[in-house]
Amino acid sequence: MYRLFEFIKRTYVVLLFLLLEAVALNRYASSTAYTQAKILSRTSAVTGAVDGAVSSVKHYFSLSEENRLLTRRLAMTEARLAAMRESEQGAAMLSIDDLLLPDTLVPEWSQYQFHTARVVASSTDRPRNFVVLNRGIADGIREDMAVVTPDMKLVGYIVSCSERYSVVLPLLNTTFRTGGRLASGNHYGSISWDGLSPYRITLGELSKYADIDRGVPVMVYSERFPEGILVGYVEEYALNSAQTAYTATVSVAADMSSLYNVIIIENTHYGEIEALIDDADKRF
């Protein structure tokens, strides 16, 4: 205790100066709206720089995995080109195994076009999260295009575009809706998010006759997406009070907190499908 008093006695001038300086800075920071805005701007700049550095480091350590996925996509493209050449020469098309797509169905690739993009901003801690991509109208991007990870896991779909950027409505948004299908059969339901855990979503309105179990993969069931896009895996499920349908909790397959490179998928038949649906609505 004596040493503490001696220390304060020797340094009280410095301590008093620091205290008064802190009080003065606090008063200055809260004195006007202008100073508050300037300090907030500088703080945001510093925070952004730190976040950017951390993101760069994370991206550096994830390069190996991304290169593996890009190599796999290149192999798929080469396989498709080889199949097209062989088809033109009257040879047989490649098999599903040749396309390097494990545990998925091969879509009718001819009606889909693929664009690469990078995430420039995103969030996962809000009820209504969004993802911003560095591709826009100038790059051929339009609303309602699907967005997936390089290894074909669901991210969301485009809802807004500018000339150089686009906004994705991700599955971690309480307004997000799409269809989901159990990989163990043809039963499908509606995918939504309750705004709670960023790692779990809900598959509802699923027939009580569905072949459901823990660990069963859930695939996207929507005209926006090709077949074989993974949503996640069933964790828990239960019948509703009327005993007519299942509601399942699904673990999200994509790591939504570390999105960087993504693939935008355009269904070139989507406009035709939507026009038919609109026409049917008017007729019936």
Residue pairs with C-beta under 8 A, 6 or more apart in sequence:
8 15
28 35
29 35
29 36
29 39
30 36
58 258
59 260
62 258
62 260
66 150
66 260
66 261
69 150
69 151
70 150
72 100
72 151
73 150
75 100
76 99
76 100
76 101
79 94
79 98
79 99
79 100
80 94
80 99
80 109
82 94
83 93
83 94
83 98
86 92
86 93
86 94
87 93
96 106
99 106
101 152
101 228
103 183
103 217
104 152
104 219
104 227
104 228
104 230
105 227
105 228
106 227
106 228
107 226
107 227
107 228
108 226
109 226
111 267
111 268
111 269
112 226
112 265
112 266
112 267
112 268
113 265
113 266
113 268
114 263
114 264
114 265
114 266
115 135
115 139
115 140
115 141
115 145
115 263
115 264
115 265
115 266
116 261
116 262
116 263
116 264
117 133
117 134
117 135
117 141
117 147
117 166
117 261
117 262
117 263
117 264
118 133
118 134
118 260
118 261
118 262
119 131
119 132
119 133
119 134
119 259
119 260
119 261
119 262
120 132
120 133
120 134
120 165
121 130
121 131
121 132
122 129
122 130
122 131
122 132
122 170
122 256
122 259
123 129
123 130
124 172
124 198
124 256
124 257
125 198
127 173
127 174
127 195
128 173
128 174
128 175
129 170
129 172
129 173
129 256
130 167
130 168
130 169
130 170
130 173
131 147
131 155
131 156
131 167
131 168
131 170
131 259
132 165
132 166
132 167
132 168
133 141
133 147
133 165
133 166
133 167
133 168
133 262
133 264
134 164
134 165
135 141
135 164
135 165
135 166
135 264
136 161
136 162
136 163
136 164
136 165
136 166
137 161
137 162
137 163
138 163
138 164
139 164
140 266
141 158
141 161
141 166
141 264
142 158
142 161
142 266
143 158
143 159
143 160
143 161
144 157
144 158
144 159
144 224
144 270
145 157
145 158
145 224
145 264
145 265
145 266
145 267
146 157
146 222
146 224
146 225
146 226
146 229
146 264
146 265
146 266
146 267
147 155
147 156
147 157
147 158
147 168
147 170
147 262
147 263
147 264
147 265
148 154
148 155
148 225
148 229
148 254
148 262
148 263
148 265
149 155
149 254
149 259
149 261
149 262
149 263
150 261
150 262
150 263
152 228
152 229
152 230
152 263
153 229
153 230
153 231
153 253
153 254
154 171
154 178
154 220
154 225
154 229
154 230
154 231
154 253
154 254
155 168
155 170
155 171
155 254
155 256
155 259
155 262
156 168
156 169
156 170
156 171
156 173
156 176
157 168
157 169
157 178
157 224
158 166
158 167
158 168
158 169
158 264
159 167
159 168
159 169
160 166
160 167
161 167
166 264
169 175
169 176
170 176
170 256
171 178
171 191
171 193
171 201
171 231
171 252
171 256
172 193
172 198
172 201
172 252
172 256
173 193
174 192
174 193
174 194
174 195
176 191
176 192
176 193
177 190
177 191
177 192
178 190
178 191
178 220
178 221
178 222
178 224
178 225
179 188
179 189
179 190
179 191
179 220
179 221
179 222
180 188
180 189
180 190
180 191
180 203
180 218
180 219
180 220
180 221
180 231
180 250
181 187
181 188
181 218
181 219
181 220
181 221
182 188
182 206
182 210
182 211
182 212
182 216
182 217
182 218
182 219
182 234
183 216
183 217
183 218
183 219
184 211
184 212
184 213
184 216
184 217
185 210
185 211
187 206
187 207
187 209
187 210
187 211
187 212
188 206
188 221
189 203
189 204
189 205
189 206
189 207
189 245
189 246
189 248
190 203
190 204
190 205
191 201
191 202
191 203
191 218
191 220
191 231
191 250
192 201
192 202
192 204
193 201
193 202
194 202
198 252
198 256
198 257
199 251
199 252
200 235
200 249
200 250
200 251
200 252
201 231
201 232
201 249
201 250
201 252
202 247
202 248
202 249
202 250
203 218
203 231
203 234
203 247
203 248
203 249
203 250
204 245
204 247
204 248
205 245
205 247
206 212
206 237
206 245
206 246
206 247
206 248
207 245
207 246
208 239
208 243
208 244
208 245
208 246
210 246
212 234
212 237
212 246
212 248
213 234
214 234
214 235
214 236
214 237
215 233
215 234
216 233
216 234
217 230
217 231
217 232
217 233
218 230
218 231
218 232
218 233
218 234
218 248
218 250
219 227
219 228
219 229
219 230
219 231
220 229
220 230
220 231
223 267
223 269
223 270
223 273
223 274
224 265
224 267
224 270
225 265
225 267
226 265
226 267
230 253
231 250
231 252
231 253
232 250
232 251
232 252
232 253
233 250
233 251
233 253
234 248
234 249
234 250
235 248
235 249
235 250
235 251
236 248
236 249
237 246
237 247
237 248
237 249
238 246
238 247
239 245
239 246
240 246
240 247
267 273
